[in-house]
Amino acid sequence: MLRSIERAQDSIQLESYIFADDIVGQAFCRALIERARSGVKVKVHIDAAGSLFWFSRKMQNYMRDNGVELRWFHRWSWRRPWRYNHRNHRKLLIVDNRIAYLGGFNIHKENSCKHYGEARWRDTHVSFDGSLVSVAAQLFDAFWHGKLRSQPLQKAEGSKLLHNQTLSCRHRLRCVYGEAFWKAKKFIYLTTPYFVPDNHTLRQLCKAAERGVDVRLLVPRKTDVRIARWAARHIYALLLESGVKIYEYLPRVLHAKTVVTDDHWSMVGTSNLDYRSLFTNYELNLVTINQELASKLKQQFIEDLSLSECISLNDWKKRDGLSRWQGRVAMILKRWL
C-alpha cells in the first residue's frame, strides 16, 4: 500500500478504522503528506472511536497543515449521541482510481512483520483493479459526503463490493452470509476473529453441516477482545453437535475475515461474523466467483488449520465452571460485541 501511495499521481482516498500514531502510521503519514505537497489530492477518513486512543492531535494537525484533507467519522455529538454507536469499520485505499486495497489491515504496527516481528497479527487484505475500483471510489465519496447507504450500480454477476446498510436492505451482509451457507454443497471454510452471529446465521451454518457440508470454523485462541472469545465459546457445543468443525488458531492474533465455499465463491473484507458488523457498523466486503482468489483463500485456510487446535465435543463438555460463567455473561452483551 505504501508503494502505491508513493507512486500516486492524481488522487489518494484512504479509510481506516484504526490509524495509529506509531512507526507504521507515521510512515503512512509521511507518504501521504509527500504526495499532497506534490499536488496529489489526498483524502483520509478515520473512524473517531476506532482511532480514539491511537491517533494524535499532533499527527492530525501535521496532515492538515500539509495539504491532506482529513475527516473524522461520527465524532461524539451531544445532539446525536446515538450515532456514536455506529462505526465506520471499513479499511479501504484507492490510488489514482487505478488500484484499490480492502481487508482487515488497520494502519498500525501490529500488522507489520518488519516492526512487530513474528507476533504480528494474521490478517488478510486484497488488491484489485478494473471497474471495481470505480465502485470503490464512489463508495468512498458517498461516505465522505455523509451518504451512508448509497450503493453504486454494479453488474449482476461477477465480483461486487457490498456494504451492509443500503437503502434497499439494512442488513445486506447478513443476507449474503445466509445465502452462501444455504447454497453450499461441498464445504464452507470460514475465518473470523470475532464469532458472535445472530440466531438466523447460526442456524444456517448448523443446517449446512447437518446436511453433509464440510463446515469448518477458524477463530483465534489469542485475541484482543476477550469477551468476544467468551461469547464465541459459549456456542461451541451447539456447533459441534451439528457437525461443524471448530479450530482455534494458536500462534498469534487472528484478524482475517474470509469465507470460501465450494471452490468458486469467496468473500473477504472488513466484516466480522458478529452483531456489530452485521447490524450496527458500516462494513465493506468483496464478494466474488473468481476461482483464483477462492483457491488462494482456501490454501491459506488449510495452512492456518495446520497451526490450529481442533476442538472436540467431548473435551469441550468437560470445560471448567469459570469458562461456562464467562460465556453466559458474554452472551448477555452479545448485541454490543
C-alpha positions as CSV (number, residue, x, y, z in Angstrom):
1,M,0.0,0.0,0.0
2,L,2.8,2.4,0.8
3,R,4.4,1.8,-2.6
4,S,1.1,2.6,-4.3
5,I,0.8,5.8,-2.3
6,E,4.3,6.8,-3.1
7,R,3.6,6.4,-6.9
8,A,0.2,8.2,-6.8
9,Q,-0.1,10.9,-9.5
10,D,-3.7,12.2,-9.2
11,S,-5.6,11.1,-6.0
12,I,-5.4,9.0,-2.8
13,Q,-8.5,8.0,-0.9
14,L,-8.0,6.3,2.4
15,E,-10.4,5.0,5.0
16,S,-9.3,3.3,8.2
17,Y,-10.9,2.2,11.4
18,I,-7.6,2.5,13.3
19,F,-4.9,4.9,12.2
20,A,-2.2,4.8,14.9
21,D,0.5,7.4,15.6
22,D,3.2,4.7,15.7
23,I,6.0,3.7,13.4
24,V,3.7,2.4,10.7
25,G,1.2,5.2,11.0
26,Q,4.0,7.7,10.8
27,A,5.3,6.1,7.6
28,F,1.8,6.4,6.0
29,C,1.6,10.0,7.3
30,R,4.8,11.0,5.7
31,A,3.9,9.3,2.4
32,L,0.5,11.0,2.3
33,I,2.0,14.4,3.0
34,E,4.7,14.0,0.4
35,R,2.1,13.2,-2.3
36,A,-0.2,16.1,-1.1
37,R,2.8,18.5,-1.4
38,S,3.3,17.3,-4.9
39,G,-0.2,18.2,-5.9
40,V,-2.0,14.9,-5.4
41,K,-5.5,15.2,-3.9
42,V,-5.3,13.3,-0.7
43,K,-8.4,12.4,1.4
44,V,-8.2,10.5,4.7
45,H,-11.4,9.4,6.5
46,I,-10.7,8.0,10.0
47,D,-13.2,6.5,12.5
48,A,-13.4,8.7,15.6
49,A,-14.0,5.8,18.0
50,G,-11.7,3.2,16.4
51,S,-8.7,5.7,16.4
52,L,-9.7,7.5,19.6
53,F,-6.6,6.2,21.6
54,W,-4.4,5.6,18.6
55,F,-4.3,8.8,16.6
56,S,-2.9,12.0,17.9
57,R,-3.8,15.7,17.6
58,K,-0.2,16.4,16.5
59,M,-0.5,14.0,13.6
60,Q,-3.9,15.4,12.7
61,N,-2.5,19.0,12.6
62,Y,0.6,17.8,10.7
63,M,-1.5,16.3,8.0
64,R,-3.9,19.2,7.6
65,D,-1.2,21.8,7.6
66,N,0.5,20.0,4.7
67,G,-2.5,19.6,2.4
68,V,-4.1,16.4,3.4
69,E,-7.9,16.6,3.7
70,L,-8.7,14.7,6.9
71,R,-12.2,13.9,8.3
72,W,-13.4,12.1,11.4
73,F,-16.3,9.7,11.1
74,H,-19.0,10.2,13.7
75,R,-17.3,12.2,16.4
76,W,-19.2,12.4,19.6
77,S,-22.2,14.8,19.5
78,W,-24.5,15.7,22.4
79,R,-27.2,16.4,19.8
80,R,-26.9,13.0,18.2
81,P,-25.3,10.7,20.8
82,W,-26.9,7.5,19.4
83,R,-24.9,7.7,16.2
84,Y,-21.6,7.2,18.1
85,N,-22.6,3.5,18.3
86,H,-22.5,3.2,14.5
87,R,-18.8,3.0,13.5
88,N,-17.0,3.1,10.1
89,H,-15.2,-0.3,10.3
90,R,-14.0,-0.2,6.7
91,K,-10.3,-0.3,5.7
92,L,-10.1,0.9,2.1
93,L,-7.4,2.5,0.0
94,I,-7.9,3.8,-3.6
95,V,-5.0,5.2,-5.6
96,D,-5.5,7.2,-8.8
97,N,-8.8,5.4,-9.5
98,R,-6.5,2.6,-10.7
99,I,-5.9,0.2,-7.8
100,A,-7.7,-0.4,-4.6
101,Y,-7.0,-2.3,-1.4
102,L,-9.5,-3.8,1.0
103,G,-9.5,-6.2,4.0
104,G,-8.7,-6.5,7.7
105,F,-5.5,-4.4,7.9
106,N,-5.6,-1.3,10.1
107,I,-2.8,1.3,9.9
108,H,-0.8,0.2,12.9
109,K,2.4,-1.7,13.7
110,E,0.5,-4.8,14.8
111,N,0.0,-5.7,11.1
112,S,3.7,-5.2,10.3
113,C,6.2,-8.1,10.2
114,K,9.1,-5.6,10.0
115,H,8.1,-3.7,13.1
116,Y,6.1,-6.3,15.1
117,G,8.0,-9.5,14.2
118,E,6.6,-13.0,14.4
119,A,3.8,-11.8,16.8
120,R,2.2,-9.6,14.1
121,W,-1.5,-10.2,13.5
122,R,-2.5,-12.8,11.0
123,D,-4.7,-10.8,8.6
124,T,-6.0,-10.9,5.0
125,H,-6.0,-7.9,2.6
126,V,-6.6,-8.0,-1.1
127,S,-5.9,-5.6,-4.0
128,F,-7.9,-5.2,-7.2
129,D,-8.1,-3.1,-10.3
130,G,-10.6,-2.7,-13.2
131,S,-14.1,-1.5,-13.0
132,L,-14.5,-2.3,-9.2
133,V,-12.0,0.4,-8.4
134,S,-14.5,3.0,-9.7
135,V,-17.2,1.4,-7.5
136,A,-14.8,1.6,-4.5
137,A,-14.2,5.3,-5.3
138,Q,-17.9,6.0,-5.4
139,L,-18.4,4.3,-2.1
140,F,-15.6,6.3,-0.5
141,D,-17.1,9.6,-1.9
142,A,-20.5,8.7,-0.7
143,F,-19.2,8.2,2.9
144,W,-17.1,11.3,2.6
145,H,-20.3,13.3,1.9
146,G,-22.4,11.6,4.6
147,K,-24.4,9.4,2.2
148,L,-24.0,6.2,4.3
149,R,-26.5,4.0,2.5
150,S,-25.5,4.8,-1.1
151,Q,-24.8,1.7,-3.3
152,P,-23.4,2.3,-6.8
153,L,-24.8,0.2,-9.7
154,Q,-22.8,-3.0,-10.3
155,K,-23.0,-6.0,-12.6
156,A,-25.5,-8.6,-11.6
157,E,-22.8,-11.3,-11.9
158,G,-19.1,-11.5,-11.1
159,S,-17.3,-9.6,-8.4
160,K,-19.1,-7.0,-6.3
161,L,-18.3,-4.6,-3.4
162,L,-21.0,-4.9,-0.8
163,H,-21.6,-2.9,2.4
164,N,-24.1,-3.9,5.0
165,Q,-26.5,-0.9,5.1
166,T,-28.2,0.2,1.9
167,L,-31.4,1.9,1.0
168,S,-32.9,-1.4,-0.2
169,C,-31.5,-3.7,2.6
170,R,-30.4,-2.6,6.1
171,H,-28.7,-5.9,6.8
172,R,-27.2,-6.9,3.5
173,L,-24.2,-8.8,4.6
174,R,-26.3,-11.0,6.9
175,C,-28.4,-12.0,3.9
176,V,-25.2,-12.7,1.9
177,Y,-23.8,-14.9,4.6
178,G,-27.1,-16.8,5.0
179,E,-27.5,-17.3,1.2
180,A,-23.9,-18.6,0.9
181,F,-24.3,-21.1,3.7
182,W,-27.7,-22.3,2.3
183,K,-26.3,-22.8,-1.2
184,A,-23.1,-24.6,-0.2
185,K,-22.9,-28.2,-1.4
186,K,-19.3,-29.3,-0.6
187,F,-17.6,-27.1,2.0
188,I,-17.7,-23.8,3.9
189,Y,-14.4,-22.6,5.2
190,L,-15.0,-19.6,7.5
191,T,-12.3,-17.4,9.2
192,T,-13.4,-14.7,11.6
193,P,-11.7,-13.1,14.6
194,Y,-15.0,-12.5,16.4
195,F,-17.7,-15.1,16.1
196,V,-20.9,-13.9,17.7
197,P,-23.5,-14.5,15.0
198,D,-27.2,-13.8,15.2
199,N,-29.6,-16.8,15.6
200,H,-30.5,-16.9,11.9
201,T,-26.9,-17.0,10.6
202,L,-26.0,-19.6,13.3
203,R,-28.9,-21.8,12.2
204,Q,-27.9,-21.6,8.6
205,L,-24.4,-22.7,9.4
206,C,-25.6,-25.6,11.6
207,K,-28.1,-26.7,8.9
208,A,-25.3,-26.8,6.3
209,A,-23.3,-29.1,8.5
210,E,-26.3,-31.3,9.2
211,R,-27.0,-31.9,5.5
212,G,-23.4,-33.1,5.0
213,V,-21.5,-29.9,4.0
214,D,-17.9,-29.8,5.4
215,V,-18.2,-26.8,7.6
216,R,-15.0,-25.6,9.3
217,L,-14.8,-22.5,11.5
218,L,-11.4,-20.9,12.3
219,V,-11.2,-18.5,15.2
220,P,-8.3,-17.2,17.3
221,R,-7.0,-18.6,20.6
222,K,-5.2,-15.3,21.2
223,T,-7.5,-12.3,20.9
224,D,-7.6,-8.6,21.6
225,V,-11.2,-8.7,22.7
226,R,-11.6,-11.4,25.4
227,I,-15.3,-11.1,25.9
228,A,-15.9,-11.8,22.2
229,R,-14.0,-15.0,22.6
230,W,-16.1,-15.9,25.6
231,A,-19.3,-15.4,23.6
232,A,-18.0,-17.5,20.7
233,R,-17.0,-20.4,23.0
234,H,-20.5,-20.3,24.6
235,I,-22.0,-21.6,21.3
236,Y,-19.3,-24.2,20.5
237,A,-21.3,-27.1,21.8
238,L,-24.3,-26.3,19.5
239,L,-22.0,-26.1,16.5
240,L,-20.1,-29.2,17.4
241,E,-23.3,-31.2,17.9
242,S,-24.4,-30.1,14.4
243,G,-21.2,-31.4,12.9
244,V,-19.3,-28.1,12.5
245,K,-15.5,-28.5,13.0
246,I,-14.0,-25.7,15.1
247,Y,-10.4,-24.8,15.1
248,E,-8.6,-22.3,17.3
249,Y,-5.6,-20.6,15.7
250,L,-2.6,-20.8,18.1
251,P,0.5,-18.7,17.1
252,R,-0.8,-15.1,17.2
253,V,-3.8,-12.9,17.0
254,L,-6.0,-13.9,14.0
255,H,-7.8,-10.9,12.5
256,A,-8.7,-12.2,9.0
257,K,-12.3,-12.2,7.7
258,T,-12.8,-14.6,4.9
259,V,-15.3,-17.2,3.6
260,V,-14.8,-19.8,0.8
261,T,-17.5,-22.2,-0.4
262,D,-17.3,-24.9,-3.0
263,D,-14.1,-23.8,-4.7
264,H,-15.7,-20.9,-6.6
265,W,-17.4,-18.4,-4.2
266,S,-15.5,-16.3,-1.7
267,M,-15.8,-13.2,0.4
268,V,-13.1,-11.1,2.0
269,G,-13.3,-7.7,3.6
270,T,-13.8,-5.8,6.9
271,S,-16.8,-7.5,8.4
272,N,-16.6,-9.9,11.3
273,L,-19.3,-12.5,11.9
274,D,-20.8,-10.7,14.9
275,Y,-23.6,-8.4,15.8
276,R,-21.7,-5.2,15.3
277,S,-20.6,-6.0,11.8
278,L,-24.0,-7.5,10.7
279,F,-26.3,-4.9,12.2
280,T,-24.5,-1.8,13.6
281,N,-21.2,-0.9,12.0
282,Y,-20.5,0.1,8.4
283,E,-18.5,-2.5,6.6
284,L,-17.3,-3.3,3.1
285,N,-16.7,-6.7,1.6
286,L,-15.5,-8.1,-1.8
287,V,-17.8,-10.9,-2.9
288,T,-16.6,-12.8,-6.0
289,I,-16.9,-16.0,-8.0
290,N,-13.2,-15.6,-9.1
291,Q,-11.8,-19.2,-8.7
292,E,-8.2,-18.0,-8.4
293,L,-9.0,-15.9,-5.4
294,A,-11.1,-18.7,-3.9
295,S,-8.2,-21.1,-4.4
296,K,-5.7,-18.8,-2.7
297,L,-8.1,-18.2,0.3
298,K,-8.7,-21.9,0.6
299,Q,-5.0,-22.7,0.5
300,Q,-4.4,-20.1,3.2
301,F,-7.2,-21.5,5.3
302,I,-5.7,-25.0,5.1
303,E,-2.3,-23.6,6.1
304,D,-3.8,-21.9,9.1
305,L,-5.5,-25.1,10.2
306,S,-2.1,-26.7,10.4
307,L,-1.3,-24.2,13.1
308,S,-4.5,-24.6,15.0
309,E,-6.1,-26.9,17.5
310,C,-9.3,-28.8,16.7
311,I,-11.9,-28.6,19.4
312,S,-13.6,-31.9,20.2
313,L,-17.1,-32.1,21.7
314,N,-16.2,-34.5,24.5
315,D,-13.3,-32.3,25.7
316,W,-15.5,-29.2,25.4
317,K,-18.2,-30.6,27.6
318,K,-15.5,-31.0,30.3
319,R,-14.5,-27.4,30.5
320,D,-14.5,-25.7,33.9
321,G,-17.2,-23.7,35.5
322,L,-15.4,-20.4,35.0
323,S,-15.4,-20.8,31.3
324,R,-19.2,-21.6,31.4
325,W,-19.8,-18.5,33.5
326,Q,-17.8,-16.3,31.2
327,G,-19.8,-17.5,28.2
328,R,-23.1,-16.8,29.9
329,V,-22.1,-13.2,30.8
330,A,-20.7,-12.5,27.3
331,M,-23.9,-13.7,25.7
332,I,-25.9,-11.2,27.6
333,L,-23.9,-8.5,25.9
334,K,-23.7,-10.2,22.5
335,R,-25.6,-7.4,20.7
336,W,-22.8,-5.0,21.6
337,L,-19.9,-7.2,20.6
